[in-house]
């Protein structure tokens, strides 16, 4: 509702059972008080001042609320619930307007918080709609600063500071809480009207989230993006928009993040229309979506474009139909056609545009992936389609999920960027590590850091250690990661001697790092290895990692296997990920050779193999690092002599997602391209006799 159509203002003030002032609504507490009064902008008359208590579901008032408002749980227990109070609000406002001879109005509140952070989120959670008047309002603080540019900044304004600037002599102690605020706001409005101020540009609240595509060529302001973490895996873009109800999300501004398997990982990037909306979104940190609390952090425009941006014309054309509900289908038979999918969905959920509303996801060579996206024109059709979740098409059951434009872009980008045959990386140089390897004995020459800030890095730890940094072994700082690959708050450091470790533990124990104190304990290399390999170390002693327990999954973690030391020319044939662990035998553990780590030939600076390999379960990222070698180092390695210890044939490969009717012939056919003949390499590199014999050996496939 704009000023040209509005001849009255309804001055509105409210309070919750929790925080007050600048933190209003940040603690998810419910509304307990509404006070309002109608102001005629033309005649400068006012209607009756109304004060209404609101009965909250939780009547436990905060100490600040009790002190400031003077309200009690007993008094609130006799009040009406919010939906009834809002009905009374509409009725009383209409009555006052009729008395004043006016027909339209716009709300006016002290700042943004009451409307955006309290009323909209609370009514959304309680599943009832606000009337149209709550989607447009004037922010008195902004209007005041526009009228009086020399006044304080908008973020520093309060009702009291605005009144003091104008010299209004109102006494807060003489009036009830809420009544004084509304009377003072009305007096401020009259002063602004005397200065010929015109209320012309109200704040607006989007009533519906708009979907749409995003191009990688767009410019996204980093001050408008947040990352939401901890989302239920089945949440959609509309669910996320509902969580941020009251705030204006940019068109196509919700991007659900996917993991390496193409499944949602519980995170999303959300882009708002401006930085003010983003700052309000950050105040919803640890607010709840159902029974889960959601973490909200700042993010960058580059991160958003990486997830939501796309360049495919096919995707852009598919997403050009606006305000469509997108459903993702997963697990389709590779032979499924458009007619098959339309027949599976049926007449009760017609697809927008028929075949044009279907988008099959394919590999670069045109092979189907089993995924497809479908457009529906309304929520009803989409709900009918979701009811077909796990129904059978052909011989396979089909999964259906709500999706987003950003997810379409992510899935297409991932599959279209997948090479037909994995390309070889820059050759790596295998080098036997220096004497400073991870300790395994019982000598207590290591220290454990516990309680590190999650944002702490290697540099922070070195600063924390101070002068003792010089006593750390090369490559001796090991960050412990959790199962999600994130810092766990623990780290281990290898010192040059047990005495040095003792001195560090005494000097640095409970020393502050950023805003947290860090505990430092002396420990042995054996204890450190247990934790780095997934075990636990506590007061009750050592608990072995899962891989050391009987009858539990893989033989050992790939991060800790003995890597092959092979000539540099043969190393070019193998990607780091292809150096698989050998088949477990009863004697394997007794004669395990030392772990080999790959270092660049020029790596003279210490602590620099804190690199890009983050295995899971918890392990130090410095344990194994594959670093591309410079061309000069490759040439030098080609002339060096190495002991040709090649991986044994018979490595295990696990295949997931096979069709139920898959047989041995199909599996062997699937791997046909990887059974190399020695002639394929004779023209590329010169192989030793032993290397050629291994490549010529028949491949042994083991199906699990």
C-alpha positions as CSV (number, residue, x, y, z in Angstrom):
1,X,0.0,0.0,0.0
2,X,1.7,3.2,-1.1
3,X,1.4,6.7,0.2
4,X,-0.6,7.8,-2.8
5,X,-3.4,5.4,-1.8
6,X,-3.0,5.9,2.0
7,X,-4.2,8.9,3.9
8,X,-3.6,7.5,7.4
9,X,-0.9,5.8,9.4
10,X,-1.3,3.2,12.1
11,X,1.5,3.7,14.6
12,X,2.4,0.2,15.9
13,X,4.5,-0.9,18.8
14,X,5.1,-4.4,20.2
15,X,7.2,-6.4,22.7
16,X,8.1,-10.0,23.2
17,X,8.7,-12.2,26.2
18,X,12.4,-12.0,25.6
19,X,14.9,-9.5,24.3
20,X,14.0,-5.8,23.9
21,X,15.4,-3.0,21.7
22,X,18.1,-3.9,19.1
23,X,17.8,-7.6,19.9
24,X,14.0,-7.8,19.5
25,X,13.1,-11.1,17.8
26,X,16.6,-12.6,17.9
27,X,15.7,-15.1,20.6
28,X,12.5,-16.5,19.0
29,X,10.4,-15.4,21.9
30,X,6.7,-14.8,21.3
31,X,4.9,-11.5,21.1
32,X,3.1,-10.5,24.3
33,X,2.1,-6.9,23.7
34,X,0.7,-4.7,20.9
35,X,-0.1,-1.0,21.2
36,X,-1.4,1.1,18.3
37,X,-3.1,4.3,17.3
38,X,-4.4,5.7,14.0
39,X,-3.0,9.1,12.7
40,X,-4.8,11.1,10.0
41,X,-2.1,12.6,7.9
42,X,-4.3,15.3,6.4
43,X,-6.2,16.6,9.4
44,X,-3.5,15.6,11.9
45,X,-6.1,14.0,14.1
46,X,-5.7,10.7,16.0
47,X,-7.9,7.8,16.8
48,X,-8.2,5.9,20.1
49,X,-5.0,4.5,21.5
50,X,-5.4,0.7,22.0
51,X,-3.3,-1.6,24.1
52,X,-3.7,-5.4,23.9
53,X,-1.9,-8.2,25.8
54,X,-1.1,-11.3,23.9
55,X,-1.2,-14.8,25.4
56,X,2.0,-16.7,24.5
57,X,2.4,-20.4,24.4
58,X,5.4,-20.0,26.8
59,X,4.7,-17.5,29.6
60,X,8.2,-17.7,31.0
61,X,9.2,-14.0,30.8
62,X,12.9,-13.0,30.7
63,X,14.3,-10.8,33.4
64,X,14.7,-7.9,31.0
65,X,11.1,-8.2,29.9
66,X,9.8,-8.2,33.5
67,X,11.9,-5.2,34.3
68,X,11.1,-3.1,31.2
69,X,7.5,-3.9,30.7
70,X,6.2,-4.7,34.2
71,X,4.1,-7.5,32.8
72,X,3.6,-10.8,34.7
73,X,2.7,-14.4,33.6
74,X,-0.5,-14.2,35.6
75,X,-1.7,-11.1,33.6
76,X,-0.7,-12.6,30.3
77,X,-2.5,-15.9,31.1
78,X,-5.9,-14.1,30.9
79,X,-5.1,-12.5,27.5
80,X,-6.2,-13.7,24.0
81,X,-3.9,-15.6,21.6
82,X,-2.1,-13.8,18.8
83,X,-4.6,-14.8,16.0
84,X,-7.5,-13.4,18.0
85,X,-5.6,-10.2,18.9
86,X,-4.8,-9.6,15.2
87,X,-8.5,-10.0,14.3
88,X,-9.4,-7.4,16.9
89,X,-6.6,-5.2,15.6
90,X,-8.2,-5.2,12.1
91,X,-11.7,-4.5,13.4
92,X,-10.6,-1.7,15.7
93,X,-8.5,0.0,13.0
94,X,-11.4,-0.1,10.6
95,X,-13.7,1.4,13.2
96,X,-11.2,4.2,14.0
97,X,-10.7,5.0,10.2
98,X,-14.5,5.2,9.8
99,X,-14.7,7.7,12.6
100,X,-12.0,9.8,11.1
101,X,-13.6,9.6,7.6
102,X,-10.7,7.7,6.1
103,X,-10.5,4.4,4.2
104,X,-6.9,3.4,3.8
105,X,-3.8,3.2,6.0
106,X,-0.2,2.0,6.2
107,X,1.6,0.7,9.3
108,X,4.4,2.7,10.8
109,X,6.7,1.1,13.3
110,X,9.9,1.9,15.2
111,X,12.4,0.2,12.9
112,X,12.2,-3.1,11.1
113,X,12.3,-5.7,13.8
114,X,8.6,-5.8,15.0
115,X,7.3,-6.5,11.5
116,X,10.1,-8.6,10.0
117,X,11.7,-10.4,12.9
118,X,8.6,-11.0,15.2
119,X,5.2,-10.9,13.5
120,X,6.1,-12.6,10.2
121,X,8.2,-15.5,11.7
122,X,5.8,-16.2,14.5
123,X,2.7,-16.3,12.4
124,X,4.5,-18.5,9.9
125,X,5.4,-21.0,12.7
126,X,1.8,-20.9,14.0
127,X,0.4,-21.5,10.5
128,X,-1.9,-18.5,10.0
129,X,-1.7,-15.7,7.5
130,X,-1.1,-12.0,8.2
131,X,-3.4,-9.5,6.5
132,X,-2.1,-7.5,3.6
133,X,-1.4,-4.4,5.7
134,X,1.6,-6.2,7.3
135,X,3.4,-6.5,4.0
136,X,3.9,-2.8,3.7
137,X,5.0,-0.4,6.4
138,X,7.0,2.8,7.1
139,X,10.2,2.6,9.2
140,X,10.0,5.7,11.4
141,X,13.7,5.7,11.9
142,X,14.5,6.0,8.2
143,X,11.7,8.5,7.6
144,X,13.1,10.6,10.5
145,X,16.6,10.5,9.1
146,X,15.3,11.6,5.7
147,X,13.5,14.5,7.3
148,X,16.4,15.4,9.6
149,X,19.7,14.4,7.8
150,X,21.8,15.8,10.6
151,X,20.3,13.4,13.2
152,X,22.1,10.2,14.2
153,X,22.5,7.3,11.8
154,X,19.4,5.1,11.3
155,X,21.0,2.1,13.2
156,X,21.6,4.3,16.2
157,X,18.1,5.8,16.4
158,X,15.6,5.0,19.1
159,X,12.3,6.5,20.1
160,X,14.0,8.3,22.9
161,X,16.9,9.7,20.8
162,X,14.5,11.0,18.2
163,X,12.3,12.7,20.9
164,X,15.4,14.3,22.5
165,X,16.6,15.6,19.1
166,X,13.2,17.3,18.6
167,X,13.2,18.5,22.3
168,X,9.9,16.7,23.1
169,X,9.3,16.8,26.8
170,X,7.6,13.4,27.3
171,X,8.2,11.5,30.6
172,X,8.5,7.8,30.1
173,X,7.9,7.0,33.8
174,X,4.4,8.6,33.7
175,X,2.9,6.3,31.1
176,X,2.4,2.5,30.9
177,X,4.9,0.5,28.9
178,X,4.0,0.7,25.2
179,X,1.7,3.7,25.7
180,X,4.5,6.1,26.1
181,X,6.3,4.7,23.0
182,X,3.2,5.1,20.8
183,X,2.4,8.6,22.0
184,X,6.0,9.7,21.5
185,X,6.0,8.2,18.0
186,X,2.8,10.1,17.1
187,X,4.4,13.4,18.4
188,X,7.5,12.7,16.2
189,X,5.3,12.2,13.2
190,X,3.4,15.5,13.8
191,X,6.8,17.3,14.0
192,X,7.9,15.7,10.7
193,X,4.6,16.8,9.1
194,X,5.2,20.3,10.2
195,X,8.4,20.2,8.3
196,X,6.3,19.2,5.2
197,X,7.7,15.7,5.2
198,X,5.8,13.3,2.9
199,X,5.6,9.5,3.5
200,X,6.2,8.2,0.0
201,X,8.3,5.0,0.0
202,X,7.2,2.3,2.4
203,X,9.1,-0.8,3.2
204,X,7.8,-4.0,1.6
205,X,7.8,-7.6,2.6
206,X,7.7,-10.2,-0.1
207,X,4.7,-12.5,0.4
208,X,6.2,-15.3,-1.8
209,X,9.6,-16.5,-2.8
210,X,10.3,-16.2,-6.5
211,X,12.3,-18.9,-8.2
212,X,14.5,-18.3,-11.2
213,X,17.9,-19.1,-12.8
214,X,21.2,-17.6,-12.0
215,X,24.0,-17.1,-14.5
216,X,27.7,-17.4,-13.7
217,X,28.2,-14.0,-15.4
218,X,26.1,-12.2,-12.8
219,X,27.7,-10.1,-10.1
220,X,26.6,-11.1,-6.6
221,X,27.4,-8.8,-3.7
222,X,29.1,-10.7,-0.8
223,X,27.3,-8.5,1.7
224,X,24.0,-10.1,0.7
225,X,24.7,-13.8,1.1
226,X,24.5,-16.2,4.0
227,X,25.1,-19.9,4.6
228,X,22.5,-21.8,6.5
229,X,23.7,-25.1,8.0
230,X,21.9,-28.0,9.7
231,X,18.9,-28.1,7.4
232,X,16.7,-31.2,7.3
233,X,17.8,-33.1,4.2
234,X,14.3,-33.1,2.7
235,X,13.9,-29.3,3.0
236,X,13.1,-27.3,-0.1
237,X,13.8,-23.7,-1.2
238,X,10.2,-22.9,0.0
239,X,11.0,-24.3,3.4
240,X,14.1,-22.2,3.6
241,X,12.2,-19.1,2.5
242,X,9.7,-19.8,5.2
243,X,12.4,-20.0,7.8
244,X,13.5,-16.5,6.7
245,X,9.9,-15.3,6.5
246,X,9.7,-11.5,6.7
247,X,13.0,-11.0,4.9
248,X,13.3,-10.3,1.2
249,X,15.2,-13.1,-0.6
250,X,16.4,-12.2,-4.1
251,X,14.8,-14.0,-7.0
252,X,16.3,-17.5,-7.3
253,X,18.3,-16.7,-4.2
254,X,18.1,-20.1,-2.4
255,X,20.8,-22.6,-3.5
256,X,20.7,-26.0,-1.8
257,X,24.2,-27.5,-1.6
258,X,24.9,-31.0,-2.7
259,X,27.7,-33.4,-1.6
260,X,30.0,-35.4,-3.9
261,X,27.3,-38.0,-4.5
262,X,24.8,-35.4,-5.6
263,X,22.7,-35.5,-2.4
264,X,21.9,-32.6,-0.2
265,X,24.3,-32.0,2.6
266,X,22.1,-30.0,4.9
267,X,23.5,-26.6,3.8
268,X,22.2,-23.8,1.7
269,X,23.4,-20.4,0.4
270,X,20.8,-17.7,0.5
271,X,21.0,-14.4,-1.3
272,X,19.0,-11.4,0.0
273,X,18.1,-8.2,-1.9
274,X,20.4,-6.0,0.2
275,X,22.9,-6.1,3.1
276,X,20.2,-4.8,5.6
277,X,18.2,-7.9,5.0
278,X,21.3,-10.1,5.2
279,X,22.2,-8.6,8.6
280,X,18.7,-9.3,9.9
281,X,19.0,-12.9,8.6
282,X,22.2,-13.3,10.7
283,X,20.2,-12.6,13.8
284,X,18.3,-15.8,13.2
285,X,21.4,-17.9,14.0
286,X,20.2,-21.0,15.8
287,X,16.5,-20.3,15.3
288,X,14.5,-23.5,14.7
289,X,13.1,-25.2,11.7
290,X,10.9,-27.8,13.2
291,X,12.9,-29.5,16.0
292,X,16.3,-28.6,14.4
293,X,18.2,-25.4,15.0
294,X,19.8,-23.8,12.0
295,X,23.2,-22.1,12.0
296,X,23.5,-18.9,9.9
297,X,26.8,-17.5,8.9
298,X,28.2,-15.0,6.4
299,X,29.1,-16.2,2.9
300,X,30.5,-14.7,-0.3
301,X,29.1,-14.0,-3.7
302,X,31.7,-16.3,-5.3
303,X,30.4,-19.2,-3.1
304,X,26.8,-18.5,-4.2
305,X,27.7,-18.4,-7.9
306,X,29.7,-21.6,-7.6
307,X,26.6,-23.4,-6.4
308,X,23.8,-21.6,-8.2
309,X,25.4,-20.2,-11.3
310,X,25.2,-22.0,-14.7
311,X,26.1,-21.5,-18.3
312,X,24.0,-24.1,-20.1
313,X,21.5,-22.7,-22.6
314,X,19.4,-25.9,-22.2
315,X,19.1,-25.2,-18.5
316,X,18.4,-21.5,-19.0
317,X,15.5,-22.4,-21.4
318,X,14.2,-25.0,-19.0
319,X,14.2,-22.6,-16.1
320,X,12.8,-19.6,-18.1
321,X,9.3,-20.6,-17.1
322,X,8.9,-18.7,-13.9
323,X,7.0,-19.5,-10.7
324,X,7.1,-23.3,-11.5
325,X,7.4,-26.0,-8.9
326,X,10.5,-28.2,-9.7
327,X,10.6,-31.9,-8.8
328,X,13.7,-34.0,-9.1
329,X,13.4,-37.6,-10.2
330,X,16.2,-40.0,-9.4
331,X,16.8,-43.6,-10.3
332,X,15.2,-43.6,-13.7
333,X,16.0,-46.6,-16.0
334,X,18.6,-45.6,-18.5
335,X,16.2,-46.5,-21.3
336,X,13.4,-44.3,-20.0
337,X,11.9,-41.9,-22.5
338,X,9.9,-38.7,-22.2
339,X,6.8,-40.7,-22.9
340,X,7.7,-43.1,-20.1
341,X,8.1,-40.3,-17.6
342,X,4.9,-38.6,-18.6
343,X,3.0,-41.9,-18.3
344,X,4.5,-42.6,-14.9
345,X,3.3,-39.2,-13.6
346,X,-0.1,-39.6,-15.1
347,X,-3.0,-37.2,-15.8
348,X,-3.4,-36.2,-12.1
349,X,-0.1,-34.2,-12.2
350,X,0.3,-32.8,-15.7
351,X,3.8,-31.5,-16.6
352,X,4.1,-27.8,-17.6
353,X,4.5,-27.8,-21.4
354,X,4.4,-31.5,-21.7
355,X,7.8,-32.8,-23.0
356,X,9.2,-29.2,-22.7
357,X,8.8,-29.5,-18.9
358,X,11.2,-32.4,-18.7
359,X,14.9,-32.1,-18.4
360,X,17.0,-35.3,-18.5
361,X,20.5,-35.2,-17.0
362,X,23.1,-36.7,-19.2
363,X,26.8,-37.2,-19.3
364,X,28.9,-35.3,-21.9
365,X,28.7,-38.2,-24.3
366,X,24.9,-38.3,-24.1
367,X,24.5,-41.3,-21.8
368,X,21.7,-40.9,-19.3
369,X,22.5,-40.5,-15.6
370,X,19.1,-41.7,-14.3
371,X,18.2,-38.2,-13.1
372,X,15.6,-35.8,-14.5
373,X,13.8,-32.6,-13.5
374,X,10.1,-31.9,-14.0
375,X,8.2,-28.6,-13.9
376,X,4.7,-28.3,-12.5
377,X,2.5,-25.2,-12.7
378,X,1.1,-25.4,-9.2
379,X,1.6,-26.9,-5.7
380,X,-1.3,-29.3,-6.1
381,X,0.3,-31.0,-9.1
382,X,3.6,-31.2,-7.4
383,X,2.1,-32.8,-4.3
384,X,0.4,-35.4,-6.5
385,X,3.7,-36.2,-8.1
386,X,5.5,-36.5,-4.7
387,X,2.9,-39.2,-3.8
388,X,4.5,-41.4,-6.4
389,X,7.8,-41.5,-4.5
390,X,9.4,-45.0,-4.7
391,X,6.8,-46.3,-7.2
392,X,8.1,-48.6,-9.9
393,X,9.0,-47.6,-13.5
394,X,10.1,-50.5,-15.5
395,X,12.1,-52.6,-13.0
396,X,13.3,-49.7,-10.7
397,X,11.7,-47.6,-8.0
398,X,11.8,-43.9,-8.6
399,X,12.7,-41.3,-5.9
400,X,11.0,-37.9,-6.2
401,X,12.0,-34.8,-4.2
402,X,11.3,-31.1,-4.3
403,X,14.1,-29.3,-6.0
404,X,15.3,-25.8,-6.9
405,X,16.7,-23.9,-9.8
406,X,20.1,-23.9,-8.1
407,X,20.0,-27.6,-7.7
408,X,19.3,-28.1,-11.4
409,X,22.4,-26.0,-12.2
410,X,24.5,-27.9,-9.7
411,X,23.5,-31.3,-11.0
412,X,24.0,-30.3,-14.6
413,X,27.3,-28.6,-13.9
414,X,28.6,-31.7,-12.1
415,X,27.7,-34.2,-14.7
416,X,28.6,-32.1,-17.7
417,X,32.0,-31.4,-16.3
418,X,32.7,-35.1,-15.7
419,X,35.3,-36.3,-18.3
420,X,34.5,-39.4,-20.3
421,X,37.8,-40.9,-19.2
422,X,39.5,-39.4,-16.1
423,X,42.3,-37.2,-17.3
424,X,45.8,-37.7,-15.9
425,X,47.0,-35.1,-13.5
426,X,50.4,-33.5,-13.6
427,X,52.9,-36.2,-12.8
428,X,53.8,-36.6,-9.2
429,X,57.2,-37.5,-7.8
430,X,57.2,-40.2,-5.1
431,X,59.8,-39.4,-2.5
432,X,60.5,-41.4,0.7
433,X,59.8,-39.0,3.5
434,X,62.6,-37.6,5.7
435,X,63.3,-39.1,9.1
436,X,60.6,-37.0,10.7
437,X,57.7,-39.3,10.2
438,X,54.7,-39.7,12.4
439,X,56.0,-41.2,15.7
440,X,54.7,-44.6,16.7
441,X,56.6,-45.3,20.0
442,X,55.7,-44.8,23.6
443,X,58.1,-41.8,24.1
444,X,56.0,-38.8,25.1
445,X,57.5,-36.4,22.6
446,X,54.1,-35.1,21.3
447,X,51.5,-32.7,22.7
448,X,47.8,-32.6,22.2
449,X,45.9,-29.3,21.8
450,X,42.2,-29.6,22.8
451,X,39.6,-26.9,22.5
452,X,40.9,-25.0,19.5
453,X,38.6,-22.5,17.8
454,X,37.1,-24.1,14.7
455,X,38.6,-21.3,12.6
456,X,42.1,-21.9,13.8
457,X,44.7,-22.8,11.2
458,X,48.4,-23.8,11.2
459,X,49.5,-20.2,11.5
460,X,47.3,-19.7,14.6
461,X,48.8,-22.8,16.2
462,X,52.4,-21.6,15.4
463,X,51.6,-18.2,17.0
464,X,50.1,-19.9,20.0
465,X,53.3,-22.0,20.5
466,X,55.4,-18.9,20.5
467,X,59.2,-19.6,21.0
468,X,58.5,-23.3,21.1
469,X,57.8,-23.3,17.3
470,X,61.4,-23.9,16.6
471,X,61.2,-27.2,18.5
472,X,58.5,-28.7,16.3
473,X,59.5,-31.4,13.9
474,X,59.2,-30.7,10.2
475,X,55.6,-31.5,9.0
476,X,54.8,-32.1,12.7
477,X,51.5,-30.2,13.0
478,X,48.4,-32.5,12.5
479,X,44.9,-31.1,12.6
480,X,42.2,-33.6,13.6
481,X,39.1,-33.5,11.4
482,X,35.6,-34.9,12.2
483,X,33.7,-37.2,9.9
484,X,32.4,-34.3,7.9
485,X,36.0,-33.1,7.1
486,X,35.7,-30.1,9.4
487,X,38.1,-29.2,12.2
488,X,37.2,-31.0,15.4
489,X,39.0,-28.6,17.8
490,X,41.9,-31.0,18.4
491,X,45.5,-31.0,17.0
492,X,48.7,-33.0,17.7
493,X,52.2,-31.6,17.4
494,X,55.4,-33.6,17.2
495,X,58.2,-32.1,19.2
496,X,61.9,-32.9,18.8
497,X,62.1,-34.5,22.3
498,X,60.1,-35.5,25.3
499,X,61.6,-32.6,27.3
500,X,60.5,-30.1,24.7
501,X,57.0,-31.5,24.8
502,X,56.9,-31.3,28.6
503,X,58.0,-27.7,28.5
504,X,55.3,-26.7,25.9
505,X,52.6,-28.5,27.9
506,X,53.6,-26.6,31.1
507,X,53.9,-23.2,29.3
508,X,50.9,-23.2,27.0
509,X,48.2,-25.2,29.0
510,X,45.0,-23.1,29.2
511,X,46.6,-20.2,27.3
512,X,44.1,-18.2,25.2
513,X,43.7,-18.5,21.4
514,X,41.3,-16.0,20.1
515,X,38.4,-16.1,22.5
516,X,39.0,-19.6,23.8
517,X,41.4,-21.2,26.2
518,X,43.3,-24.3,24.9
519,X,44.3,-27.3,26.9
520,X,47.7,-28.7,26.2
521,X,48.7,-32.3,27.2
522,X,51.9,-34.2,26.7
523,X,51.3,-37.6,25.0
524,X,53.1,-40.3,23.0
525,X,53.3,-41.0,19.3
526,X,51.2,-44.1,19.8
527,X,48.4,-42.2,21.5
528,X,48.5,-39.6,18.7
529,X,48.3,-42.2,16.0
530,X,45.2,-43.8,17.7
531,X,43.3,-40.5,17.5
532,X,44.5,-39.6,14.0
533,X,43.2,-43.0,12.8
534,X,39.8,-42.5,14.3
535,X,40.3,-43.7,17.9
536,X,39.6,-41.8,21.0
537,X,41.8,-40.8,23.9
538,X,40.2,-39.9,27.2
539,X,40.5,-40.4,30.9
540,X,39.6,-44.1,30.6
541,X,42.4,-44.7,28.2
542,X,42.7,-45.5,24.5
543,X,39.8,-46.7,22.4
544,X,40.9,-48.2,19.1
545,X,39.7,-46.8,15.8
546,X,36.9,-48.6,14.0
547,X,39.3,-50.1,11.5
548,X,41.1,-52.0,14.4
549,X,37.9,-53.6,15.7
550,X,37.1,-57.1,14.5
551,X,34.5,-57.6,11.8
552,X,34.2,-53.9,10.9
553,X,34.3,-52.5,7.4
554,X,37.3,-51.9,5.3
555,X,40.6,-53.6,6.0
556,X,42.2,-50.2,6.7
557,X,41.7,-46.6,5.8
558,X,43.2,-45.6,2.4
559,X,44.9,-42.6,4.0
560,X,47.2,-44.9,6.0
561,X,48.0,-47.5,3.4
562,X,51.4,-48.2,2.1
563,X,51.7,-46.2,-1.0
564,X,53.6,-47.6,-4.0
565,X,57.0,-46.2,-4.8
566,X,57.3,-46.5,-8.5
567,X,59.5,-44.9,-11.2
568,X,58.4,-41.4,-12.2
569,X,57.6,-42.6,-15.7
570,X,55.1,-45.1,-14.4
571,X,53.7,-42.7,-11.9
572,X,52.2,-40.7,-14.7
573,X,49.9,-43.6,-15.4
574,X,48.4,-43.6,-12.0
575,X,46.2,-41.0,-10.4
576,X,46.8,-40.7,-6.6
577,X,43.3,-42.1,-5.9
578,X,44.2,-45.2,-7.9
579,X,46.9,-46.3,-5.4
580,X,44.5,-48.6,-3.6
581,X,45.3,-50.7,-0.5
582,X,46.4,-54.3,-1.2
583,X,44.2,-57.2,-0.4
584,X,44.4,-58.1,3.3
585,X,46.2,-61.2,4.3
586,X,46.8,-62.7,7.7
587,X,50.5,-61.7,7.5
588,X,49.9,-58.2,6.0
589,X,50.0,-56.3,9.3
590,X,53.1,-58.0,10.6
591,X,55.3,-56.7,7.7
592,X,53.8,-53.4,6.8
593,X,56.4,-51.1,5.3
594,X,56.5,-47.4,6.4
595,X,54.0,-45.0,5.0
596,X,55.1,-43.0,2.0
597,X,54.1,-39.4,1.6
598,X,54.4,-37.4,-1.6
599,X,56.2,-34.1,-1.4
600,X,57.1,-31.6,-4.0
601,X,60.8,-31.6,-4.8
602,X,61.2,-28.0,-3.8
603,X,59.3,-28.2,-0.5
604,X,62.0,-26.8,1.8
605,X,59.6,-24.7,4.0
606,X,58.3,-26.6,7.0
607,X,54.6,-27.2,7.8
608,X,53.6,-26.7,4.2
609,X,52.0,-30.0,3.5
610,X,48.8,-28.9,5.2
611,X,47.2,-29.5,1.9
612,X,44.1,-30.5,0.1
613,X,43.5,-34.1,1.1
614,X,40.9,-34.4,3.8
615,X,40.2,-38.1,4.4
616,X,37.4,-39.3,6.6
617,X,37.1,-40.7,9.3
618,X,39.1,-38.2,11.5
619,X,42.7,-38.0,10.4
620,X,45.4,-35.4,10.0
621,X,45.4,-33.7,6.6
622,X,49.2,-33.8,6.8
623,X,49.4,-37.6,6.8
624,X,49.0,-38.0,3.1
625,X,49.3,-35.2,0.5
626,X,49.4,-35.5,-3.2
627,X,51.0,-32.3,-4.6
628,X,51.7,-31.8,-8.3
629,X,55.4,-31.5,-9.0
630,X,56.9,-28.7,-11.1
631,X,58.1,-29.7,-14.6
632,X,61.7,-29.4,-13.6
633,X,61.3,-31.8,-10.8
634,X,59.6,-34.3,-13.1
635,X,62.6,-34.2,-15.4
636,X,65.0,-34.7,-12.6
637,X,63.0,-37.6,-11.3
638,X,63.0,-39.3,-14.7
639,X,66.7,-39.8,-14.4
640,X,66.7,-41.0,-10.8
641,X,66.8,-44.7,-9.8
642,X,64.0,-46.0,-7.7
643,X,63.2,-49.3,-6.3
644,X,60.2,-50.6,-8.3
645,X,57.7,-51.6,-5.7
646,X,54.5,-51.8,-7.6
647,X,51.0,-52.3,-6.2
648,X,49.8,-55.9,-6.3
649,X,47.0,-56.9,-8.7
650,X,43.7,-57.8,-7.1
651,X,42.6,-54.5,-5.5
652,X,39.0,-54.4,-4.3
653,X,36.5,-52.1,-6.0
654,X,33.1,-51.5,-4.5
655,X,30.2,-50.6,-6.8
656,X,27.0,-49.0,-5.6
657,X,23.7,-48.4,-7.4
658,X,23.8,-51.4,-9.6
659,X,20.5,-52.5,-11.3
660,X,19.1,-55.5,-9.6
661,X,19.4,-57.7,-12.7
662,X,23.1,-56.9,-13.3
663,X,25.3,-60.0,-14.0
664,X,29.0,-60.7,-14.3
665,X,29.1,-59.9,-18.0
666,X,27.6,-56.4,-17.5
667,X,30.2,-55.7,-14.8
668,X,33.1,-56.9,-16.9
669,X,31.8,-54.9,-19.8
670,X,31.6,-51.8,-17.6
671,X,35.3,-52.1,-16.7
672,X,36.4,-53.0,-20.2
673,X,37.9,-49.6,-20.9
674,X,40.3,-49.9,-17.9
675,X,41.8,-53.3,-18.9
676,X,44.8,-51.8,-20.7
677,X,47.0,-53.7,-23.1
678,X,50.7,-53.0,-22.9
679,X,50.8,-51.8,-26.5
680,X,48.8,-48.8,-25.4
681,X,51.8,-47.4,-23.6
682,X,54.8,-48.5,-25.7
683,X,54.6,-45.3,-27.7
684,X,54.1,-43.1,-24.7
685,X,56.8,-44.0,-22.2
686,X,59.6,-46.4,-21.8
687,X,58.7,-49.0,-19.1
688,X,61.0,-51.3,-17.2
689,X,60.5,-55.0,-17.6
690,X,58.9,-55.3,-14.2
691,X,56.5,-52.5,-14.9
692,X,55.5,-54.1,-18.2
693,X,55.0,-57.4,-16.6
694,X,52.5,-55.9,-14.1
695,X,50.6,-54.1,-16.8
696,X,50.5,-57.3,-18.9
697,X,49.2,-59.3,-16.0
698,X,45.4,-60.2,-16.2
699,X,43.2,-58.1,-14.1
700,X,41.4,-59.8,-11.2
701,X,37.9,-58.4,-10.5
702,X,36.3,-59.1,-7.1
703,X,32.6,-58.2,-6.8
704,X,31.2,-57.5,-3.3
